[in-house]
């Protein structure tokens, strides 16, 4: 007999839960009916002036999508009057790359002098009469070399690699930028 009471209790609880859910759905449905289908701001949100602004923005976006940049440099860095640390580092590296510098002079096992020249991020070994980067080596001395380039005879003295300028130098000169 107790099984019958438990069965009746379970059925009663299920019926009560269903009635509560139906009541909850009725309350939610009543609240949804109160919400208007059109907003009170619908006339303002689609005004002619706003629509023309939206069209202008969309046209601008489409123009920018099809625009092709033809410059090889960063357009934001062109015409930079104030140089920052990145500009100074780039100038220093470019200066080193284009510097024709006698790094050292050595003597081989036969007593011949060899000049080691740093140019374009490479160390070139040359003897008298050889050509390095279009420059013909005429004479190698202990601390200098003579060479011809473009019809002129020039001398390159032994010198250390130039160091990057100190940031205090730029501050003393009043050049701004983060270093």
Secondary structure, 3 states (H helix, E strand, C coil): CHHHHHHHHHHHHHHHHHHHHHHHHHHHHHHHHHCCCCCCCHHHHCCHHHHHHHHHHHHHHHHHHHCCCCCCCCCCCCCCCCCCHHHHHHHHHHHHHHCCEEEEEEECCCCCEEEEEEECCEEEEECCCCEECCEEEEEECCCEEEEEECCEEEEEEECCCCCCCCHHHHHHHCCCCCC
